Amino acid sequence: MKLLLIETATSVCSVAIAKEDGILAERRSTAPNAHSSQLAPFIGELLDNPSDLSAVCVSAGPGSYTGLRIGVSTAKGFCYALGIPLLSVPTLESMAAQYYAEHPDYQGLVCPMIDARRMECYTAFFCPDNELRPTQADIIEPGIYDEYLDKNTVTFIGDGASKCFPLLSNHPNARLDETFTISARGLLPVALRKLAAGETEDVAYFEPFYLKDFVAKKSVVRGLR
């Protein structure tokens, strides 16, 4: 069984091919606009025979509107053409799963944070076994997470954590891991669990979890309005 894993919810474009026992190969880029320019080439590099795929799993959001659209539409295309299941994993859940897999001895909490502009972030809280608080958009300010920090060590990860940690760092139980980089490999543990349970998505109607409405910016290109 082979799975195609697609992570495009943030500025990182990551693709992996996996089996039940782990990741076979991965491609990842942090270059600007990598989702549109590199996603298809990465998949082509990793996938010799698309008919070998048993399912496709995509990061479901929240995150970049454009990145999510590109990742989900690509995943849907493969699933429709090959007649295979579509799986989705909430982006913050995959980040936490990846962190715990990379740090098997860590028993504290993990708070993945995705930058949502200004001092707002998409956040959730996880322990090694489950989700403690579901995904929501938070405006970060001092003391906002003291209910978790007063009782546990909390490691903050993601681009939102790097931006907002100065407002959280006064608490002795707060930790920042700037070495963490989101990867498609984080999708695998949850994808396997969902596939075994038959928790697949409707290829025709599945939409990413945007959390906030998309706001179009005024074009800065001369001649466009």
N, C-alpha and C positions, 0 to 999 in steps of 0.2 A: 504494500500500500504506500503510495506517495501523496503528499499534500503540498500544494503551492500556498505559501504564506506571503501576504502583501501588507506592508505597513507604510502608509502615506499620510498619516494623520497630523504629523508635525513637519518641521523643515527637513527631517531625515527621510530619504527614500530607501526602503529596505525590502529585499525580496529573499525568500529562502525556500529551499526544497527540503522536505523532511519525511522521515518514516516514524513508525511508532517509537523506535528506540533513540531518536534524536535527529539533529540537523545534519543533512548531507552536504549542503553547500549554501552560501549566502553571498549576496552582493549588497553594498550599502554606499550611499553617497549623501553628503551634506552640502553639495554644491547648489547654488541658487537655481530654481526651476528644474531641479532634478526629476521631480515627479513626471513632468510632461516629456522630458528629453531622455530620461534614463530607465524608466519603469519597463517599457517594452524591450529594450536591448538587454537589460538584466535578466528578464524572464527568458529571452532567447538564448542567453549564455548558459543558463542553468538547466533548461528543459530540452533534452534531446528529442523526446517523443511525448507530445501532449496526451496521447491516449493512455499513457502510464498513470496519469493522475486519477486519484480516487475522490478527491474533494479539493476545494479552494477555500481558504480562510482569509478574511480581510479584517483589518482594524476598523472598528465601527464608529469611532469617535468618542467624545468630541475632539475638535481640533480644527485644522485648516479646512475651510469650506472647499477650496479648490483641490487640495490634496485628497480629501475624502472622496470627492466626486470622481477624481481620476482613478483612485484605487478601487472603489466600488464598481464603477462601470467596467473596468478591466476584469475584475473578478466575475462579474455577471456574464461578460462575454465568453469567458472560458467555460463557465458552468452551463450556459445555454448551448454552446456549440458541442460540448462533450457529453451533455446529459448527466452531469455529476452534481453532488450536493454543494450548496453554498453555506459556509459557516461564517459567523461574525463573532468578534470578541471586543467588548468595550475597551477602548484604548488604555484607560487608566488601569484596568484589571490586568491587561497584558504587561504593562510596565511593572506592576507589582510582582507578577508571576516571574518575570525576567529577573528582577532584583533578587528575589528569594532563591531562584535557581542558581544565580551567580554567587550568592552568599549563603550557602546551606547552613552555616552555624549561627546565623543572625536570627534572633527570636523577638526582636522589637517590632514596632509598627513601621509601616511604609506609607508615606503620603506622596503619591505622584502628583506633579503640578505641571499643567500645560499653560503657557502664557496666553492670556486672552486679551492682551493690550492694557496699557496703563497699569494699575495695581490690581487687576482682576485676573484670576486664574481658575481653570477647571481643576477641581481637586476631588479626592476620595481618600478614605483611610482603610488600610488592610492590615491584618495580622497574618501569620503564616498559613492559617487554615481557611480564612474566609474574609469577606468584606465587612468592615465595621460601620462604615458610613458611605452611602451611595454617592455617585458623581453629582456635583453641583458646581455652580459658578460662585466663587467667593471673592469679595474685595478684601485684600489682605491688609491687616492692621495689627499692631502689637497686641498680644494676648488672645487672638482669635482662636487659637488651638490649645489653649491651656488645659481644657478638660481632658485632652489626650496626653499632653506633655506632663501633666502633674503625676500621672500614674505609669507612664511608659517612656522608654526611649523611642523617639520618632525620627526616622531618616527621611529627609525630603529629597526628591529626585526630579529631574526634568528641567526644561528651560524656564519654567515659571519659578521653580525653587531657586535657581541661581539668581534670578532677578529680585525675589522677595525675601530671601533669607535674612538680610540685615534687620528686617522687622520681626523676625522670629528667633534670632540667635541669642537673645538675652536669657532665654530659658535654658537651664543646664542640661535638659534632656533632648534638646534639639540638635540634630546632626544634618549636615549637608554633604551629599556625595556628588561632587562635580565630575567624577569619572564615569558616571552612568550615561550611556547613550542608547536611546530607544532602538529596538531591533525587531525585525519580523520573527526572530526566534522566540520572543516572549509570547507569541500567539499559540505556540505548539501545545503547552500543557492544557490550556482551556479548550483548544480546538479538538484535541483527542477525546476529552471528556464529553464534549457536546456531540461529537460524531458517534460515540458509543451509545449515548442516550437518545440519539435520533433528533437532536435539537438543531434542525437545519432551517435556513431562511427560504422564503419564497423568492425565487430568482426574479420574477416579474415585478414584485411590489416592495422588495426590501429597499430601505433608504437609510443613509447614515444617521447617526445620532448627533445632530448639530448643536443641540442645547440652546443656542441663541440663533436668532434670525440672521441671515446674511444681509450685510449692509454694503451696497455697491458704492465705490468711491467715484468721484467725478474724474473723468479722464484728464490726464495732463498732456496727452498727445495733441499737437496742433491740428485743428480741423475736425476733431471729434468732440461731440457734446453729449 
